[in-house]
Amino acid sequence: MRGIFVAARRDLSAYLNSMWGYVIVAAVLLLDGILFNAFALTDTPRYSADVLRDFFYFSFGTTAIASILLTMRSFAEERQTGTMVLLDASPLTDAQIVAGKFVAVMAMLALLTLGTAYMPALVGVNGKVGFGHVFAGYLGLLLVGAACSAAGMFASSIARNQVFAAVLGGAIVVFLLTTWMLARVSEPPIKEILAFMSLFDKHFRGFMNGRIEVQSVVYYLSVTYVFLMLSTRVLALRRWR
Amino acid sequence: MLEVQGLTRYYGRFRALHDVSFRVDAHQVVGLLGLNGAGKSTTLKILAGLLMPSSGSVRVGDVDATFAPNRLRRRIGFLPEHPPLYDEMRVDEFVGWCGQMKGMSRTEVARRLPEVFELCGLGDVRQQVIGTLSHGFRKRVGIAQAIVHAPDLVLLDEPVSGLDPHQIVGMRATVRALGEHATVIVSSHILSEVEQTCDRILVLDGGRLVADGTEDELSRRFGTGNRLELDLRGTEGDVRAILEGHPAVRDVEVARVGDGIVRASVALDGDVREELVRALVEANIGVRRVEEGEGELERIFLRLTTEASDEASEEARA
């Protein structure tokens, strides 16, 4: 565990000591605020639960974007600047390196998510907000963030540069978002598999409406684990290449 | 201390290292010498645990690289040619973090840092941001991160590349000082560096180890002895006759360089300069200049690498 936190500390300080982390957090919060103002707070009277649902709906998108932007540098930048050798030559295992970077990204995402808390609070001021709904929505956002970050880290581990890492990470997330469309034109059993893989359609709607579904929690954790494991494998493979 | 057996490494179908074996005792400073592309960096990367060998083994003490790569990396410090540094961090913050990454506690790091900074000459810049440092200091920070955890084996890849003459002198002293605390392997293609800082030399060429020994041992095995260059007034025939007639002369090259002036390059067994000059003067040959010839190690290096390249070409043709 100690190795994971040592690796995480360095990445977290890189986010906090450079403009990059702040720019991403500020841009995503701004986008969230604009979307909240434009779509959730309308002139027509609405139930608080509906406003919250819409808030979590577009927060899903901004969280996914933030995850990809935060992770595009994870390995690609270290390779570009030659600092990856520090980690490779250290006694840390590949799994500790990957886990450390993941912990740092999740800490940033948690900070970012915390920054959006004023929006549900505003809904609470003007209406009635269920704590369970807010908790479920935020848990969903963190799980989506974890899955997208793991996919982004995998992309960063195989990409030669940060831009390619962002494009590849984005492509993986878009694929996972659109599997429900592929499911429509597929035959069983592929149809069921693709439908189940849908990052938003199948699994986030519950969180959005204030429900925590075990199969969705397991799904997001599984996606996270698979991509983190793949990143570890990519790091290990580089020693044999 | 370090034992390398039959190390071979392929990159795809290209063989970068072929059956390299050597042993290094504790506290030796060993120079890994070779032309660009000879396999020096690949050797160091394998020793540092960055690359796995295609075949062969590396042991540091009782730790085998194949079976316990993480334990091995704990005992090794590695400085690549381009120091891996986080520009936004302060020197002490960075070196301290590297120590923790290599398994040291905060207390151990705090106790160790002053010693490391003194050894690397970083005391005055310890609180400076790395991005603002000169190339020489960046190399020093690179060494500090490599030795902060007091490794048994320190690997330095081209430590003087890009340094100015003043910094090179400082770096030589640092490398020698490192040898008092650990075994050091320095890779370089600059002969004078290896001559001045290393106890022993390994010569790599085309991925093969073509020589291994101290400078004296290599001189005895591959060298042509001490070499003198003389500018003499006389005929080529007379000069050659006198020089070749001396029992300590092993090899003579004579060339006419001006009107009645010849330049002789002479390989000697032992230091017989005075006797040789006396013999020339007694034979009525004017001695206008006597100087030591080009470095012996340089000749050996050129000879070894040329021979190895020829062999490799023949092997490829066959």
Interface residues (C-beta under 8 A of the other chain):
Chain A: G3 V6 A7 R9 R10 S13 A14 N17 S18 T81 G82 T83 M84 V85 L86 L87 D88 A89 S90 P91 L92 T93 R239 W240 R241
Chain B: Y11 A48 G49 L50 L51 M52 N70 R71 R73 R74 I76 F78 P80 H82 P84 L85 Y86 E88 M89 W97 C98 Q100 M101 K102 G103 Q145
